[in-house]
Amino acid sequence: MEIRGKLLAGIVGMVFFDLTGMPLGGLWGFILGAMLGHVFFDRRRDFHMSEQEFRSLQRRRGEYLYHVFSLCAKMAKADGAVNQREVDLMERLISNQFRLTAQARQNVIRIWNDAKNSSQSFEHYARAFYLDFGRERHQVLQMMDLLFATAAADGRLHPVEEQLLIRAAGMFHIGRLQYDRIRQRYYQEPPRQPPVSRPSLQAYYQVLGAQPGEPLDRIKQRFRRLAMQWHPDKLLAQGASPEAIQRAKERFQQINEAYEKILEARK
C-alpha cells in the first residue's frame, strides 16, 4: 500500500493549520491532509500497481500457454500425422481447462500449427519451457501431465512418444517414481521396466547413429567418438555457455544410456 501521498499531504496540512492558530491545528491538519493524500494520490497509485500486477499475471499465463500448445503439438506429431482425437484434446484444453476467449483460441491454434510444422525438435521446445518455468514445480508437473494426455489421446503409447516422455522427464528433473505415477493415470497396465523391446532398442541405436546389425566393436567406436564430442567437461574448458553445457550433459547421458542398453541386449 502506498503511503507517500498521505504522509506528504499530512505534513502540508499540519503546517497550514498550525499557521492559522487553531487549537490542535497541527493534528487536525495532518489528519485531513492524510485523508486527502490517500484519495488523490495513494489510491490511484495502488490501483495502478494492481493493474500492473494483473497484466504481469496475464503475460505469464500467456507464456505458459505458448509452451503448452507448442510442446503438445510436437508430441501429437511425434508418431506421424496428427489425428482427430489429438485435435479434440486440444479443443478440450482450450474450452474446458484454460477457458480461453475466442481471440485467445485463435492465438493458441496458430501456436499449435506453427510448432507442429516447425523443424525445431521436441527437445528444443522442452528446454525453452524449463528455462522459463523450471522454478515453478507445479507448472512443470502439469506440463508433464498434459504431455501424457496428448500421447494417450489416440488410445495407445507409441514407442517414439514414450521416448519423448522419458526425455522430457529427464530435462524436467522428474524422478522415475513421479513419472510412473503420472503414467498410470493414462495407462492402466503396470509400469514397464526400462524398454527392451525391439522398437525401443532401435531408438538406442539411433542415438549412437548405429544399426542393429553392426558389430559390437564398431558400435563401441561410435560410442567413444560421441562421448568425447559431448563430454560436458570438454565444453566447459572451451568456455561454452551454461545452456550449451546443460544440453551437453543431457546428450552425454543419452549416449551412455544407449550404449549400456545395447550391451545388455547383446549379452
N, C-alpha and C positions, 0 to 999 in steps of 0.2 A: 504494500500500500504506500502511495506517495504521501509525504508529509511536508515537503518543502513549501508548497503553497500555503498550507495552514500556518507554518512557522513564520514565514516572511510577512504574510498579511497580518498575523497576530502581533508581530513586533511593530509594524506600521500603525495598527490600531491602538496599541498600548501607548506609543509616543504621542499620537494625535490626541487621544482622550486625556492623557496626562497633562498636556498643554492647556486643555480647556479648564483645568482646575476642578473637575468634577470629583466628588468623593469616590474613592476606589476607581477612578477613571482609567488608570493603567490596567487594572484587572479586567474591567468590563470591555475596554478597548481590545485587549488581547483576545478575549473570548469571541467578541463579534468579528474581529479580523480573521481569526482562525476559521470561523464558520464560513465567511465569505471566501477565504482562500480555498477551502475544501470544495465549495460549489463551483467556483470559476476556474480553478487550476487543477487541484489534485484529482477530482473526479474525472475530468477529461483525460488526464494522464493515465489513470487506472483503466479507463475504457480503452484507450489506445494500446496499452500494454496487453490487455486481454485479447484484443483483436489481433495483435501481432502473434501472441501465443497460439491462437486458434489457427491463424494462417500457417504457422510453423507446423502444427499438428497435421493440417491438411496436406501440406507439402510432403511431410514424412510419410503419410499414408499413400500418397501418390507414388512415391519412390518404391514403397513396398509392393504396391500393385504392379508396378512395372516389372519388378523381379519375379513376382508370382506368375504372371501370364507369359513372360519370356521363358522361364525355366519349364513351366508346364507344357508350353508349345514344343520345346526341344524334346521333352520326354515323350509327348504324343507322337512326334515324328520319328522317334528312335527306331521303332520296329517296322518302318515303312510309311505308307500313306496314312494320313490322319483319317480315322473312321468316324461315323456319325455318333457313336457312343462317347467318344472323346470330345466331340463338339458339344454334345448335350451336357457333359460335365462342365465345360467352360461356361455354358449358359446358366447352369445352376449356381456356379460361383458368382457370376455377375448379379443374378437376380436374388438369390437366397442368402448367400454367405456375406457378400460385400454390399448388397443392396445399392447398386450404382445407378446414377441418373442416366438418362438417355444419352447425354453428351459424353459422360464418362464411359458408358458402354461402347460407344464408337471408338473412343481412345484406346481402350484395352483390347478391342478386336484388332485394331491396327497394330498394337504392340505384339499381340499373338501372331498375326500373319507375318510381321517383319522378322520376328525371331524364328518362326517356323521355316521361312525361306532363306534365312541367313546362313552364310558359310561358316560363321563362328561356331565353335564347338560348345557342347553342353558344359564342359569344364570351364570355359571362358565365362559363361553366364553365372555358373555356380560360384566362381571366385569373386566376381563382381558383387554378387549378393552378400557373401560372407564378409567382404571388405566393408560393406555398408551397415550390415546388421549383426555382425558376429557377436557383439556385446549384448544384444537383446535376445536372450536364450529362448524365451517363449516364441519369438518370431522365427527363430531358426527351427525349432521343433515343429511349429505349424507348417513351415515350408516343406520339411521332410514328409509330414503327413499328406500335404497336397500333392507331392510328387508320387507318393504311393497311390493316392486316389486316382491320379492320372494314369499310372501304369496299370491299375486294376480296372479301369473303366471298361475295357473290352472283355473282361472276364478271365483273363489269363496273364501270366507274367512271362514275358518274352525274355530269353537269356540276355539280349542286349540291354533291355530295360533294367534287369537285375544288376548288370554290371554298372550301369549309370547310377543306380540307387546306392550301390556299395561305394562307388567313388564319391558320391555326394556326402554320404555318411562320414567318410574319411576327411573330406575337406571341411565339413561342419563340426568335426570333433564329436561325433555321436558314437557312443560305445556299442558293442555288439548286443548287450542286453537291451538297451533302449531301441536299437534297430529292430530286433526281433519282436519287441513289444508293439511297435508301430506296424510291423509287417503282419502280425496276427490279426490286426483289425480288418485287414483286407483279404488275407489268405488263411483259411482255416486249418490247412494241413500243418503238422508240426514243423517248427523251424528247421530248415535244412542245414546240414553241415557245409563247410566250405565246398564250393562246386567241384565235382569230379566228373560230371557227365561230359560227353564229347563236345556239345555246343559251348559249354562253359570253358572247357580246356582250350578250345580253339581261340577264345579271347586271350588267353595267356600267351599262346604262340604269336598272336598278332602284336601284343605288347613288345615282344622281342624281335618282331619282324621275321619270324621263322615259320617253317611249315612242319606239320606233324610228321612227315616222312624224313626229315633231316636227321643225320647222325647226331648223337648227343654231344660229341666233341665240337661240332660246328655250332650248335646252339650255345655251348659254353663260351665260344669265342664271341658270339653276338652279345651274350650277356655281359661279358667283361668290357667290351667296347662301349656299350650303352651305360654301364655302371660308371665307367671313367668319365664319360661325357656329361652325365647328370649328377655327379657327386657334388653335394652342397658345399663341401669344403673347397673344392676347386673354384666354384663360382664366387665364394666368399673371398678367396685370395685374389680373384680378378676384380674385386670391387663391385660386384653386381648389386642391384637394388634389393631391398628386403622382399619385395614381391617376387622378383626373379628367384631368389633363394628359396622362398616358400614353395614356389612352383617346382623347383628342382627337388626339394625334399619329397614332395608328393610323387613326382615321376620316379625318383630313385626308389621309393617304397614299392611302387607298382612293378618296377623291373625286378626287384628282389623277390617279391611275392610270386611273380610269373615264373621265374626260374625255379623256385622251390616247388611250386605245384607241378611243373613239368617233370622235375626229378622224382617226385613222389609217384606220379602216374607211370613212370618208366621202371620202377623198382620191380 
